[in-house]
Amino acid sequence: MKTHTLLAAFALLATPFTLLSASPAGEPFGKMPDGRPVSVFTLSNKNGVQVRVSDLGATLVSVRVPDRKGVLADVTHGFDSAAGYLSDENPYFGATVGRFGNRIANGTFSLDGKSYRLAKNNAPGDMPCHLHGGTIGFNKKLWKVAANDTPRSITFEYTSPDGEEGYPGRLTARVTYALNDKNELRWIATATTDKPTIVNIVHHPYWNLTGDPSRSINDHRLTIPASRYLPTDAGLIPTGKLDAVKGTPMDFRKAHRIGDRVGESFEALTYGGGYDHCWVLDRPKPDGLAVAARLEDPSTGRRLTVRSNQPAIQFYGGNFLDGTVKGKNGTAYQHRTALCLETENFPDAPNQAAFPSARLNPGETYRHEMLYQFGVK
Ligand code: GLA
Protein backbone atom coordinates (compact mmCIF):
# COMPACT_ATOMS: atom_id res chain seq x y z
CA MET A 1 0.00 0.00 0.00
CA LYS A 2 1.31 3.44 -0.87
CA THR A 3 2.16 5.75 1.98
CA HIS A 4 -0.50 8.28 1.07
CA THR A 5 -3.19 5.56 0.98
CA LEU A 6 -2.09 4.43 4.42
CA LEU A 7 -2.17 7.99 5.66
CA ALA A 8 -5.61 8.52 4.19
CA ALA A 9 -6.90 5.33 5.83
CA PHE A 10 -5.40 6.39 9.14
CA ALA A 11 -6.87 9.86 8.84
CA LEU A 12 -10.32 8.35 8.21
CA LEU A 13 -10.00 6.05 11.20
CA ALA A 14 -8.63 8.80 13.40
CA THR A 15 -11.33 11.34 12.58
CA PRO A 16 -14.09 9.99 14.81
CA PHE A 17 -11.65 9.63 17.72
CA THR A 18 -10.40 13.16 17.25
CA LEU A 19 -13.96 14.38 17.24
CA LEU A 20 -14.78 12.37 20.34
CA SER A 21 -11.81 13.56 22.33
CA ALA A 22 -12.25 17.17 21.24
CA SER A 23 -13.96 19.42 23.83
CA PRO A 24 -17.25 17.94 24.95
CA ALA A 25 -19.14 21.20 24.76
CA GLY A 26 -20.36 22.65 27.99
CA GLU A 27 -23.94 23.63 28.56
CA PRO A 28 -25.10 27.17 27.79
CA PHE A 29 -24.82 29.44 30.83
CA GLY A 30 -25.67 32.83 29.33
CA LYS A 31 -23.80 35.51 27.44
CA MET A 32 -20.99 38.01 27.91
CA PRO A 33 -21.90 41.72 27.58
CA ASP A 34 -20.52 41.53 23.99
CA GLY A 35 -22.68 38.51 23.14
CA ARG A 36 -20.09 35.74 23.35
CA PRO A 37 -21.63 32.57 24.78
CA VAL A 38 -20.69 31.46 28.30
CA SER A 39 -20.68 27.75 29.19
CA VAL A 40 -20.81 25.60 32.27
CA PHE A 41 -19.00 22.24 32.43
CA THR A 42 -19.62 19.32 34.76
CA LEU A 43 -17.03 17.20 36.55
CA SER A 44 -18.26 14.05 38.26
CA ASN A 45 -16.94 10.92 39.94
CA LYS A 46 -18.09 7.40 40.80
CA ASN A 47 -19.51 8.58 44.16
CA GLY A 48 -21.99 10.90 42.50
CA VAL A 49 -20.04 14.01 43.45
CA GLN A 50 -20.75 16.73 40.92
CA VAL A 51 -18.79 19.93 40.38
CA ARG A 52 -19.82 22.60 37.88
CA VAL A 53 -17.36 25.18 36.60
CA SER A 54 -17.69 27.97 34.06
CA ASP A 55 -15.41 29.53 31.49
CA LEU A 56 -16.69 32.86 32.80
CA GLY A 57 -13.99 33.70 35.32
CA ALA A 58 -12.85 30.06 35.62
CA THR A 59 -15.55 30.04 38.27
CA LEU A 60 -16.59 27.23 40.59
CA VAL A 61 -20.37 27.27 40.18
CA SER A 62 -21.50 24.38 42.35
CA VAL A 63 -20.22 21.43 44.36
CA ARG A 64 -22.57 18.59 45.27
CA VAL A 65 -21.12 16.34 47.97
CA PRO A 66 -22.65 13.73 50.30
CA ASP A 67 -23.43 14.17 53.98
CA ARG A 68 -23.04 11.37 56.54
CA LYS A 69 -26.23 9.71 55.25
CA GLY A 70 -25.05 9.94 51.66
CA VAL A 71 -27.41 12.79 50.80
CA LEU A 72 -25.91 15.02 48.12
CA ALA A 73 -26.29 18.79 48.36
CA ASP A 74 -24.67 21.85 46.84
CA VAL A 75 -22.34 23.42 49.42
CA THR A 76 -21.45 26.66 47.61
CA HIS A 77 -23.13 30.02 47.07
CA GLY A 78 -23.44 31.21 43.48
CA PHE A 79 -25.80 32.11 40.67
CA ASP A 80 -27.94 30.20 38.16
CA SER A 81 -26.39 31.84 35.11
CA ALA A 82 -23.66 34.14 33.80
CA ALA A 83 -25.74 37.29 34.41
CA GLY A 84 -25.40 36.93 38.19
CA TYR A 85 -21.64 36.41 38.02
CA LEU A 86 -21.28 39.47 35.74
CA SER A 87 -23.40 41.72 37.96
CA ASP A 88 -21.93 44.40 40.20
CA GLU A 89 -23.40 42.74 43.25
CA ASN A 90 -21.46 39.50 42.73
CA PRO A 91 -19.16 39.21 45.79
CA TYR A 92 -16.73 36.95 43.89
CA PHE A 93 -18.80 33.77 44.34
CA GLY A 94 -16.63 30.81 43.32
CA ALA A 95 -14.29 33.17 41.51
CA THR A 96 -10.79 32.78 40.26
CA VAL A 97 -9.59 36.16 41.48
CA GLY A 98 -6.77 37.94 39.62
CA ARG A 99 -4.40 39.34 38.92
CA PHE A 100 -3.96 40.14 42.60
CA GLY A 101 -6.32 38.64 45.14
CA ASN A 102 -7.06 40.54 48.34
CA ARG A 103 -6.17 44.19 48.99
CA ILE A 104 -3.44 46.57 47.82
CA ALA A 105 -3.24 49.74 49.93
CA ASN A 106 -4.29 52.92 48.17
CA GLY A 107 -4.48 51.06 44.85
CA THR A 108 -0.81 51.63 44.15
CA PHE A 109 2.52 49.81 44.23
CA SER A 110 5.92 50.20 42.68
CA LEU A 111 8.17 47.79 40.91
CA ASP A 112 11.75 48.49 39.81
CA GLY A 113 11.32 52.15 40.67
CA LYS A 114 8.18 52.66 38.61
CA SER A 115 4.87 53.25 40.32
CA TYR A 116 1.61 51.75 39.10
CA ARG A 117 -1.95 52.90 39.73
CA LEU A 118 -4.72 50.39 40.09
CA ALA A 119 -8.48 50.84 40.48
CA LYS A 120 -9.57 51.68 44.02
CA ASN A 121 -12.65 49.52 43.89
CA ASN A 122 -13.13 48.94 47.62
CA ALA A 123 -13.16 51.16 50.71
CA PRO A 124 -13.60 49.44 54.06
CA GLY A 125 -13.53 51.99 56.88
CA ASP A 126 -13.72 54.67 54.16
CA MET A 127 -10.15 53.88 53.18
CA PRO A 128 -10.03 53.25 49.42
CA CYS A 129 -7.94 50.30 48.24
CA HIS A 130 -7.57 47.93 45.32
CA LEU A 131 -9.44 44.65 45.76
CA HIS A 132 -9.39 41.36 43.87
CA GLY A 133 -7.88 42.51 40.57
CA GLY A 134 -9.87 45.69 39.98
CA THR A 135 -12.99 46.81 38.15
CA ILE A 136 -13.06 43.97 35.64
CA GLY A 137 -10.92 41.29 37.20
CA PHE A 138 -10.21 37.77 35.98
CA ASN A 139 -13.54 36.66 37.46
CA LYS A 140 -15.41 38.70 34.84
CA LYS A 141 -13.37 37.60 31.83
CA LEU A 142 -14.33 34.84 29.44
CA TRP A 143 -11.56 32.22 29.58
CA LYS A 144 -10.91 29.82 26.75
CA VAL A 145 -10.96 26.08 27.24
CA ALA A 146 -7.33 24.96 26.90
CA ALA A 147 -7.87 21.27 27.72
CA ASN A 148 -11.08 19.40 28.26
CA ASP A 149 -11.06 16.00 29.94
CA THR A 150 -14.50 16.30 31.47
CA PRO A 151 -15.90 14.73 33.52
CA ARG A 152 -12.50 14.41 35.27
CA SER A 153 -10.76 17.73 34.59
CA ILE A 154 -10.82 20.91 32.60
CA THR A 155 -8.28 23.71 32.04
CA PHE A 156 -9.14 27.32 31.29
CA GLU A 157 -6.75 29.94 29.95
CA TYR A 158 -6.86 33.72 29.94
CA THR A 159 -4.26 36.11 28.57
CA SER A 160 -4.37 39.50 30.20
CA PRO A 161 -2.86 42.22 28.02
CA ASP A 162 0.03 44.38 29.26
CA GLY A 163 -1.45 47.20 31.33
CA GLU A 164 -4.85 45.62 31.87
CA GLU A 165 -6.35 47.02 35.09
CA GLY A 166 -3.07 48.91 35.49
CA TYR A 167 -0.82 45.87 35.99
CA PRO A 168 2.41 45.58 34.01
CA GLY A 169 3.17 42.69 31.67
CA ARG A 170 1.17 40.43 29.43
CA LEU A 171 0.12 37.68 31.81
CA THR A 172 -1.06 34.27 30.63
CA ALA A 173 -2.99 32.47 33.34
CA ARG A 174 -4.26 28.90 33.38
CA VAL A 175 -6.63 27.29 35.83
CA THR A 176 -7.27 23.57 36.06
CA TYR A 177 -10.10 21.94 37.98
CA ALA A 178 -9.75 18.19 38.53
CA LEU A 179 -11.99 15.82 40.49
CA ASN A 180 -10.99 12.31 41.56
CA ASP A 181 -12.79 9.31 43.06
CA LYS A 182 -11.57 10.20 46.56
CA ASN A 183 -13.90 13.23 46.52
CA GLU A 184 -10.95 15.55 46.11
CA LEU A 185 -11.19 18.64 43.97
CA ARG A 186 -7.95 20.21 42.83
CA TRP A 187 -7.65 23.84 41.67
CA ILE A 188 -4.34 24.77 40.10
CA ALA A 189 -3.51 28.25 38.86
CA THR A 190 -0.35 29.03 36.90
CA ALA A 191 0.83 32.20 35.23
CA THR A 192 3.68 33.49 33.09
CA THR A 193 4.55 37.04 32.10
CA ASP A 194 6.59 38.89 29.49
CA LYS A 195 7.63 41.70 31.94
CA PRO A 196 8.24 41.74 35.68
CA THR A 197 4.88 42.00 37.41
CA ILE A 198 2.99 41.03 40.56
CA VAL A 199 0.57 38.17 40.91
CA ASN A 200 -1.61 36.50 43.55
CA ILE A 201 -4.33 34.45 41.91
CA VAL A 202 -6.84 33.41 44.55
CA HIS A 203 -9.73 30.95 44.59
CA HIS A 204 -12.84 32.39 46.21
CA PRO A 205 -15.58 29.77 46.78
CA TYR A 206 -18.20 30.43 49.47
CA TRP A 207 -18.83 27.32 51.56
CA ASN A 208 -21.86 26.30 53.58
CA LEU A 209 -21.41 22.61 54.34
CA THR A 210 -24.99 22.22 55.60
CA GLY A 211 -26.10 22.30 51.97
CA ASP A 212 -28.80 24.73 53.06
CA PRO A 213 -27.78 28.22 51.88
CA SER A 214 -30.21 29.87 54.29
CA ARG A 215 -28.43 28.51 57.36
CA SER A 216 -25.72 30.38 59.22
CA ILE A 217 -22.15 29.08 59.13
CA ASN A 218 -21.71 30.03 62.79
CA ASP A 219 -22.16 26.39 63.81
CA HIS A 220 -19.37 25.19 61.52
CA ARG A 221 -16.20 24.17 63.34
CA LEU A 222 -12.98 25.56 61.90
CA THR A 223 -9.31 24.74 62.39
CA ILE A 224 -6.48 26.89 61.00
CA PRO A 225 -2.94 25.69 61.80
CA ALA A 226 -1.54 29.19 62.29
CA SER A 227 -0.09 30.75 65.43
CA ARG A 228 0.04 34.20 63.85
CA TYR A 229 -2.28 36.39 61.82
CA LEU A 230 -1.92 39.77 60.12
CA PRO A 231 -3.63 42.54 62.09
CA THR A 232 -4.96 45.30 59.84
CA ASP A 233 -5.93 48.95 59.99
CA ALA A 234 -9.57 50.00 59.63
CA GLY A 235 -9.17 49.69 55.84
CA LEU A 236 -8.32 45.98 56.23
CA ILE A 237 -4.74 46.59 55.09
CA PRO A 238 -2.16 44.63 57.11
CA THR A 239 -0.16 46.83 59.48
CA GLY A 240 2.98 44.81 58.73
CA LYS A 241 3.01 43.08 62.10
CA LEU A 242 2.45 39.37 62.61
CA ASP A 243 0.46 39.01 65.84
CA ALA A 244 0.15 35.89 67.95
CA VAL A 245 -3.32 34.32 67.95
CA LYS A 246 -2.77 32.90 71.43
CA GLY A 247 -5.38 34.06 73.89
CA THR A 248 -7.45 35.83 71.20
CA PRO A 249 -10.60 34.99 69.22
CA MET A 250 -8.26 34.51 66.23
CA ASP A 251 -6.89 31.27 67.66
CA PHE A 252 -8.19 28.38 65.54
CA ARG A 253 -5.27 26.05 66.15
CA LYS A 254 -7.81 23.74 67.78
CA ALA A 255 -11.24 23.43 66.19
CA HIS A 256 -13.64 26.17 67.28
CA ARG A 257 -17.26 26.83 66.50
CA ILE A 258 -17.06 29.97 64.35
CA GLY A 259 -19.91 31.71 66.16
CA ASP A 260 -18.42 31.21 69.61
CA ARG A 261 -16.10 34.22 69.63
CA VAL A 262 -17.07 36.24 66.54
CA GLY A 263 -19.02 38.72 68.70
CA GLU A 264 -16.18 39.42 71.13
CA SER A 265 -14.89 42.95 71.37
CA PHE A 266 -11.51 42.61 69.72
CA GLU A 267 -10.08 45.22 67.35
CA ALA A 268 -9.55 42.86 64.42
CA LEU A 269 -13.13 41.60 64.62
CA THR A 270 -14.44 45.14 64.83
CA TYR A 271 -12.53 46.23 61.71
CA GLY A 272 -13.51 43.10 59.79
CA GLY A 273 -17.14 43.14 60.91
CA GLY A 274 -16.30 39.61 62.03
CA TYR A 275 -13.62 37.29 60.67
CA ASP A 276 -11.97 38.72 57.57
CA HIS A 277 -8.24 38.25 58.07
CA CYS A 278 -5.15 36.57 56.83
CA TRP A 279 -3.56 33.83 58.93
CA VAL A 280 0.10 32.89 58.43
CA LEU A 281 0.45 29.13 58.17
CA ASP A 282 2.86 27.54 60.66
CA ARG A 283 4.15 24.90 58.29
CA PRO A 284 3.70 26.07 54.71
CA LYS A 285 4.88 23.78 51.92
CA PRO A 286 5.77 25.89 48.88
CA ASP A 287 6.60 22.73 46.93
CA GLY A 288 3.79 20.61 48.33
CA LEU A 289 0.40 20.87 49.94
CA ALA A 290 0.10 21.87 53.59
CA VAL A 291 -3.17 21.77 55.49
CA ALA A 292 -4.44 25.35 55.51
CA ALA A 293 -7.85 24.76 57.11
CA ARG A 294 -10.29 22.12 58.25
CA LEU A 295 -14.00 22.83 58.27
CA GLU A 296 -16.77 20.68 59.66
CA ASP A 297 -20.52 20.98 59.88
CA PRO A 298 -21.65 18.92 62.90
CA SER A 299 -25.28 18.77 61.72
CA THR A 300 -24.64 16.95 58.44
CA GLY A 301 -21.18 15.57 59.21
CA ARG A 302 -19.76 17.14 56.05
CA ARG A 303 -16.08 17.97 56.26
CA LEU A 304 -13.72 19.92 54.09
CA THR A 305 -9.94 19.99 54.37
CA VAL A 306 -8.19 22.72 52.39
CA ARG A 307 -4.57 22.11 51.41
CA SER A 308 -2.35 24.55 49.57
CA ASN A 309 1.20 25.49 48.61
CA GLN A 310 0.64 29.10 49.69
CA PRO A 311 2.03 30.78 52.85
CA ALA A 312 -1.26 32.16 54.19
CA ILE A 313 -5.04 31.90 54.22
CA GLN A 314 -7.77 34.52 54.36
CA PHE A 315 -10.74 33.34 56.38
CA TYR A 316 -13.69 35.57 55.49
CA GLY A 317 -16.88 34.83 57.39
CA GLY A 318 -19.43 36.19 54.92
CA ASN A 319 -19.84 39.42 56.92
CA PHE A 320 -20.81 41.50 53.90
CA LEU A 321 -23.65 39.19 52.89
CA ASP A 322 -26.85 40.92 53.97
CA GLY A 323 -29.66 39.38 51.95
CA THR A 324 -29.40 41.76 48.99
CA VAL A 325 -27.63 39.30 46.70
CA LYS A 326 -30.09 36.82 45.22
CA GLY A 327 -28.36 33.71 44.02
CA LYS A 328 -29.21 30.15 43.00
CA ASN A 329 -32.95 29.42 42.98
CA GLY A 330 -33.61 33.02 44.03
CA THR A 331 -32.09 32.50 47.48
CA ALA A 332 -31.33 35.81 49.21
CA TYR A 333 -27.98 35.10 50.83
CA GLN A 334 -28.11 36.38 54.39
CA HIS A 335 -25.37 37.49 56.78
CA ARG A 336 -22.77 34.79 57.45
CA THR A 337 -24.51 32.05 55.47
CA ALA A 338 -21.21 31.13 53.81
CA LEU A 339 -17.50 31.53 54.42
CA CYS A 340 -14.39 31.71 52.29
CA LEU A 341 -11.05 30.00 52.87
CA GLU A 342 -8.72 31.70 50.41
CA THR A 343 -5.12 30.52 50.41
CA GLU A 344 -2.83 33.22 49.14
CA ASN A 345 0.25 35.35 49.45
CA PHE A 346 -0.08 38.09 52.10
CA PRO A 347 -2.44 40.97 51.28
CA ASP A 348 -0.64 44.16 50.23
CA ALA A 349 2.58 42.14 49.73
CA PRO A 350 3.68 44.41 46.83
CA ASN A 351 3.96 47.31 49.31
CA GLN A 352 5.48 45.49 52.26
CA ALA A 353 9.10 44.46 51.81
CA ALA A 354 9.02 42.10 54.80
CA PHE A 355 6.16 40.06 53.29
CA PRO A 356 6.83 37.20 50.84
CA SER A 357 7.43 38.62 47.38
CA ALA A 358 4.54 38.75 44.91
CA ARG A 359 6.88 39.41 42.01
CA LEU A 360 6.83 37.29 38.86
CA ASN A 361 9.62 37.61 36.30
CA PRO A 362 9.65 36.56 32.66
CA GLY A 363 10.83 32.95 32.43
CA GLU A 364 9.32 32.05 35.82
CA THR A 365 6.02 30.24 36.34
CA TYR A 366 3.72 31.28 39.16
CA ARG A 367 1.91 28.29 40.61
CA HIS A 368 -0.86 28.17 43.21
CA GLU A 369 -2.31 24.78 43.96
CA MET A 370 -5.22 23.93 46.24
CA LEU A 371 -6.73 20.62 47.18
CA TYR A 372 -10.27 20.48 48.57
CA GLN A 373 -10.82 17.16 50.31
CA PHE A 374 -14.46 16.41 51.05
CA GLY A 375 -15.46 13.82 53.61
CA VAL A 376 -17.87 13.07 56.44
CA LYS A 377 -17.64 12.45 60.12
C1 GLA B 1 -12.57 38.80 50.45
C2 GLA B 1 -12.29 39.93 51.38
C3 GLA B 1 -13.56 40.44 51.97
C4 GLA B 1 -14.59 40.76 50.92
C5 GLA B 1 -14.80 39.55 50.05
C6 GLA B 1 -15.70 39.84 48.88
O1 GLA B 1 -12.74 37.63 51.07
O2 GLA B 1 -11.41 39.56 52.40
O3 GLA B 1 -13.29 41.61 52.72
O4 GLA B 1 -14.15 41.84 50.14
O5 GLA B 1 -13.60 39.10 49.53
O6 GLA B 1 -16.93 40.31 49.28
Boltz pocket constraint, residues with backbone or C-beta under 6 A from the ligand:
constraints:
  - pocket:
      binder: B
      contacts: [[A, 91], [A, 92], [A, 131], [A, 236], [A, 276], [A, 277], [A, 314], [A, 316], [A, 320], [A, 340], [A, 342]]
      max_distance: 6.0
